[in-house]
Amino acid sequence: MGGHDAELGAAVARAQLGDEDAFAQVYRLVQPGLLGYVRGLVGDDAEDVAADAWLEIARDLGRFRGDGGGFRGWAATIARHRALDHLRKQRRRPRTSGIEDDVLELPGAHDTAGAALEALSTEEALALIRDLPRDQAEAVLLRVVVGLDGPATARVLGKQPGAVRTAAYRGLRRLARRLGHEGGTTG
Protein backbone atom coordinates (compact mmCIF):
# COMPACT_ATOMS: atom_id res chain seq x y z
CA MET A 1 0.00 0.00 0.00
CA GLY A 2 2.98 2.32 0.53
CA GLY A 3 3.32 3.27 -3.15
CA HIS A 4 -0.37 3.85 -3.48
CA ASP A 5 -0.35 5.98 -0.34
CA ALA A 6 2.35 8.28 -1.80
CA GLU A 7 0.29 8.60 -4.99
CA LEU A 8 -2.84 9.18 -2.91
CA GLY A 9 -1.17 11.84 -0.77
CA ALA A 10 -0.06 13.77 -3.85
CA ALA A 11 -3.55 13.51 -5.39
CA VAL A 12 -5.19 14.70 -2.14
CA ALA A 13 -2.89 17.74 -2.05
CA ARG A 14 -3.81 18.64 -5.65
CA ALA A 15 -7.52 18.02 -4.97
CA GLN A 16 -7.37 20.40 -2.01
CA LEU A 17 -6.23 23.08 -4.45
CA GLY A 18 -9.34 22.49 -6.57
CA ASP A 19 -7.98 20.01 -9.14
CA GLU A 20 -11.05 17.97 -10.14
CA ASP A 21 -8.99 15.34 -11.96
CA ALA A 22 -6.97 14.82 -8.79
CA PHE A 23 -10.18 14.35 -6.78
CA ALA A 24 -11.30 11.73 -9.32
CA GLN A 25 -7.95 9.98 -8.80
CA VAL A 26 -8.43 10.11 -5.00
CA TYR A 27 -11.86 8.56 -5.45
CA ARG A 28 -10.50 5.77 -7.69
CA LEU A 29 -7.76 4.94 -5.18
CA VAL A 30 -9.96 4.96 -2.08
CA GLN A 31 -13.47 3.97 -3.18
CA PRO A 32 -12.97 0.19 -3.65
CA GLY A 33 -11.69 -0.35 -0.11
CA LEU A 34 -14.11 2.15 1.39
CA LEU A 35 -17.08 0.55 -0.35
CA GLY A 36 -15.97 -2.88 0.83
CA TYR A 37 -15.73 -1.63 4.40
CA VAL A 38 -19.18 -0.02 4.26
CA ARG A 39 -20.68 -3.11 2.60
CA GLY A 40 -19.32 -5.15 5.49
CA LEU A 41 -21.24 -2.91 7.89
CA VAL A 42 -24.53 -2.22 6.11
CA GLY A 43 -24.82 -4.82 3.35
CA ASP A 44 -26.91 -3.91 0.32
CA ASP A 45 -27.22 -0.23 1.28
CA ALA A 46 -23.45 0.28 0.94
CA GLU A 47 -23.55 2.28 -2.31
CA ASP A 48 -25.90 4.90 -0.80
CA VAL A 49 -23.96 5.12 2.47
CA ALA A 50 -20.63 5.41 0.63
CA ALA A 51 -22.10 8.15 -1.57
CA ASP A 52 -23.13 10.08 1.56
CA ALA A 53 -19.62 9.62 2.94
CA TRP A 54 -18.07 10.97 -0.27
CA LEU A 55 -20.30 14.05 -0.12
CA GLU A 56 -18.94 14.74 3.36
CA ILE A 57 -15.35 13.95 2.28
CA ALA A 58 -15.64 16.39 -0.64
CA ARG A 59 -17.21 19.07 1.57
CA ASP A 60 -14.54 18.80 4.29
CA LEU A 61 -11.50 18.03 2.11
CA GLY A 62 -9.96 21.45 2.73
CA ARG A 63 -9.78 20.70 6.47
CA PHE A 64 -7.90 17.40 6.06
CA ARG A 65 -4.25 17.43 7.11
CA GLY A 66 -2.01 14.44 6.54
CA ASP A 67 -0.58 11.97 4.06
CA GLY A 68 -2.17 9.29 1.88
CA GLY A 69 -2.42 6.74 4.68
CA GLY A 70 -3.90 9.40 6.93
CA PHE A 71 -6.46 10.23 4.26
CA ARG A 72 -7.54 6.57 4.06
CA GLY A 73 -8.11 6.58 7.82
CA TRP A 74 -9.94 9.91 7.72
CA ALA A 75 -12.20 8.71 4.90
CA ALA A 76 -12.86 5.42 6.72
CA THR A 77 -13.84 7.33 9.87
CA ILE A 78 -16.35 9.42 7.91
CA ALA A 79 -17.72 6.32 6.19
CA ARG A 80 -18.03 4.54 9.54
CA HIS A 81 -20.04 7.43 11.00
CA ARG A 82 -22.36 7.45 7.98
CA ALA A 83 -22.78 3.65 8.24
CA LEU A 84 -23.58 3.78 11.97
CA ASP A 85 -26.04 6.64 11.35
CA HIS A 86 -27.67 4.53 8.64
CA LEU A 87 -27.93 1.53 10.95
CA ARG A 88 -29.48 3.68 13.69
CA LYS A 89 -32.04 5.00 11.22
CA GLN A 90 -32.83 1.46 10.15
CA ARG A 91 -33.13 0.48 13.82
CA ARG A 92 -31.03 -2.55 13.33
CA ARG A 93 -27.65 -3.73 14.40
CA PRO A 94 -24.91 -5.20 12.26
CA ARG A 95 -25.37 -8.93 12.20
CA THR A 96 -23.71 -10.88 14.95
CA SER A 97 -21.84 -14.09 14.45
CA GLY A 98 -23.73 -16.84 12.71
CA ILE A 99 -20.86 -19.25 13.15
CA GLU A 100 -21.91 -22.26 15.18
CA ASP A 101 -19.84 -23.16 18.23
CA ASP A 102 -19.03 -26.60 16.85
CA VAL A 103 -17.51 -25.01 13.74
CA LEU A 104 -15.25 -22.90 15.94
CA GLU A 105 -13.95 -26.03 17.64
CA LEU A 106 -12.77 -27.63 14.40
CA PRO A 107 -9.03 -27.80 13.84
CA GLY A 108 -7.72 -25.51 11.14
CA ALA A 109 -4.32 -24.21 12.21
CA HIS A 110 -2.86 -24.86 8.75
CA ASP A 111 -5.38 -22.54 7.10
CA THR A 112 -4.52 -18.90 6.68
CA ALA A 113 -7.38 -16.47 6.41
CA GLY A 114 -5.57 -14.41 3.79
CA ALA A 115 -5.10 -17.35 1.42
CA ALA A 116 -8.64 -18.52 2.06
CA LEU A 117 -10.13 -15.08 1.41
CA GLU A 118 -8.19 -14.80 -1.85
CA ALA A 119 -10.01 -17.90 -3.10
CA LEU A 120 -13.39 -16.25 -2.57
CA SER A 121 -15.12 -13.59 -4.57
CA THR A 122 -15.34 -10.18 -2.93
CA GLU A 123 -19.05 -10.65 -2.27
CA GLU A 124 -18.52 -14.04 -0.63
CA ALA A 125 -15.69 -12.68 1.51
CA LEU A 126 -17.72 -9.66 2.64
CA ALA A 127 -20.69 -11.88 3.48
CA LEU A 128 -18.45 -14.04 5.68
CA ILE A 129 -16.89 -10.99 7.34
CA ARG A 130 -20.37 -9.54 8.02
CA ASP A 131 -21.14 -12.68 10.02
CA LEU A 132 -18.33 -11.92 12.48
CA PRO A 133 -19.01 -10.01 15.72
CA ARG A 134 -18.96 -6.33 14.82
CA ASP A 135 -15.65 -5.44 16.54
CA GLN A 136 -13.91 -8.27 14.68
CA ALA A 137 -15.64 -7.49 11.38
CA GLU A 138 -14.67 -3.81 11.50
CA ALA A 139 -11.06 -4.58 12.44
CA VAL A 140 -10.72 -7.09 9.59
CA LEU A 141 -12.43 -4.77 7.08
CA LEU A 142 -10.27 -1.78 7.98
CA ARG A 143 -7.02 -3.77 7.99
CA VAL A 144 -7.62 -6.03 4.97
CA VAL A 145 -10.14 -4.21 2.77
CA VAL A 146 -9.29 -0.54 3.41
CA GLY A 147 -5.60 -1.29 3.99
CA LEU A 148 -5.08 0.67 7.21
CA ASP A 149 -2.30 -0.18 9.62
CA GLY A 150 -2.98 -1.08 13.26
CA PRO A 151 -2.69 2.43 14.77
CA ALA A 152 -4.88 3.96 12.03
CA THR A 153 -7.49 1.23 12.51
CA ALA A 154 -7.48 1.91 16.25
CA ARG A 155 -8.03 5.65 15.62
CA VAL A 156 -10.98 4.99 13.29
CA LEU A 157 -12.61 2.68 15.83
CA GLY A 158 -11.72 4.83 18.85
CA LYS A 159 -10.05 1.88 20.56
CA GLN A 160 -6.63 0.93 21.87
CA PRO A 161 -4.30 -0.63 19.27
CA GLY A 162 -4.00 -3.82 21.35
CA ALA A 163 -7.77 -4.29 21.38
CA VAL A 164 -7.91 -3.79 17.61
CA ARG A 165 -5.04 -6.25 17.03
CA THR A 166 -6.86 -8.83 19.16
CA ALA A 167 -10.16 -8.28 17.34
CA ALA A 168 -8.51 -8.55 13.91
CA TYR A 169 -6.63 -11.69 14.95
CA ARG A 170 -9.76 -13.34 16.34
CA GLY A 171 -11.78 -12.36 13.29
CA LEU A 172 -9.20 -13.75 10.87
CA ARG A 173 -8.94 -16.96 12.92
CA ARG A 174 -12.72 -17.38 12.81
CA LEU A 175 -12.70 -16.83 9.06
CA ALA A 176 -9.89 -19.33 8.56
CA ARG A 177 -11.68 -21.94 10.64
CA ARG A 178 -14.96 -21.36 8.90
CA LEU A 179 -13.40 -21.48 5.46
CA GLY A 180 -11.47 -24.61 6.37
CA HIS A 181 -14.72 -26.26 7.49
CA GLU A 182 -16.84 -25.12 4.56
CA GLY A 183 -14.17 -25.71 1.94
CA GLY A 184 -13.74 -29.36 2.87
CA THR A 185 -10.59 -31.13 1.80
CA THR A 186 -8.95 -30.81 -1.55
CA GLY A 187 -7.29 -33.74 -3.24
N, C-alpha and C positions, 0 to 999 in steps of 0.2 A: 504493500500500500504506500510505501514511502515515496516512490516516484510519482504516483498519482496525487499524493498529498502536496508535493511541490507544485505540480501543475495546477491543482485545485487552488492552492494559496495564491498563485499568480493570477488566476482567473477571477478569484474573489476580489482581489485588489483592483483589477480593471473594472469589474462590475460595479464596485463601489464608486467609481468615477463616472458611471453612467454608460459604460460600454455594454450594449444589449447583446452583442455576440458573446461577450465574456460571460454574461449571466446565463445564456443558453448553454455554454460549456459547463458552467457550474452545475446547472440542472442535470445535464447528461452524466456528469461524474457522480453526483450524489443521489439522484432519484432512484436508481435500481435498488440500492441498499436501503434507502429510506422507505420505499414502498414495501419492501420485504419485511422490514421491522414493523411498520404499521399494519400490514396484512396479518402478521403474527399476533397482533393485539386485537384487531377488530374484524378480521375475516373479510367478508365480501364488501364491506363498506370502505375498504382501504383507499381506493382511488379518490373518493370524496374527501376523506380525512387528510390524505396527503396533499390534495389540492388546497385545502384550507391552510395546511401548514406552509405550503409554498407562498400563499398570499401573505402570510405573516412574515416569512423569511424575506420576501421581496420588500415589504413595507419597512422592516427593521434592519435591512442590510447595512445601512450607513452607520449603525451603532455597533456592529460587530467588530471586535478587535481580536486578531489572532492569526494563526497559520491555517493551512489546509486541514490538518487533523483537528484543530480546534473548531473549524467551521463544521466539520462532520458532527462533532459532539453538540455544537450549538443547534444545528438543524435537527438532530435527533431529539434534543430536549424539547424543542418547539413541537415536533411531530408527536412526541409522547404526551405533551399537554393536550394537544388537539384530540388525540386518541382517547385519553382518559375523560375529557369533556364529552366526547361522543358516547362513550360507554355509560357515563352518568345520565346523559339525556335518554339513552335507550333503556335505562334502569336495569342494566344487566352487568354481570361481571365477566371478565375473561374466563374462559373455561378452565376448570381445574383438571387435574390429572385424571385421565381415563385409563391409565395403565393399571392393570390388575396386580395385586400384591404378588401373586404367584409368578407373574412374568418378571417382576423385579428380583426374584430369588434365583432366576436361572443363571447359570454361569455364562460368562461372555467376555472374560478378561482379554481375549485375543482380538476382539473387535475394537476398532477405533471409530468413534463417532464421525470424524472427518471423512474417512474413507467411505463409511456407510452412507453419509449424507450425499457424497459426490455421486453415488449410484442412483440416487433418487432424482425425480424432477423437482424443480423449485416448489411447485404446488404441493407435492407429496411431503417434501421436507418441512414446509411451513405448516402443513396440517399436523404433522407429528410434533413440531415445536409448540404449536398452540395447545396441545394436550398436556404439556408440562405445567406444573404449578407456576403462577405468574412470575414470581421472582426469578425462577430458573429460566423460563421462556424469554423474559426480557434480557437477562444477562447473555444468553446464547445468541439472541437476535442481534444485540448491539455489538458483541464481539465478532461473531461469524458473518452476519449478513451486512451490517453497517461497516464493520472493519475497525471499530474503536479499540484502543488499548485498554488495559485494566483501569488505570486512573480516570480516563475519560468516561468509561462506562460507569464507574462509581459516581462521577459528578452528575451524569445524566439522571441516574436513579436516586441521587441524594443519599447514598449509602457509603459505608466504609469499603475501601478496596478489598479487604479480606473477606467481607461478606459477599461481595460481588464475585470474587474468585471462587469461593465455595459454591455459590449458586450456579455459576457457569459450569464448574466441574461436575456437580451433581446432575445438572441438566444434560450435559454431554454423556455422562455415564448412563443415565436413564435411556437416552436415545440409542446408545450403542447396544444396550441390553435388549431394548425393544426391537431394534432392527435385526439383531442376531437371532432373536426368537422368531420374528415374522419372516425373515429371509430364509430360514431353514438351512440345510447344509447344501453346499455345492460340490459337485463331483468332478 
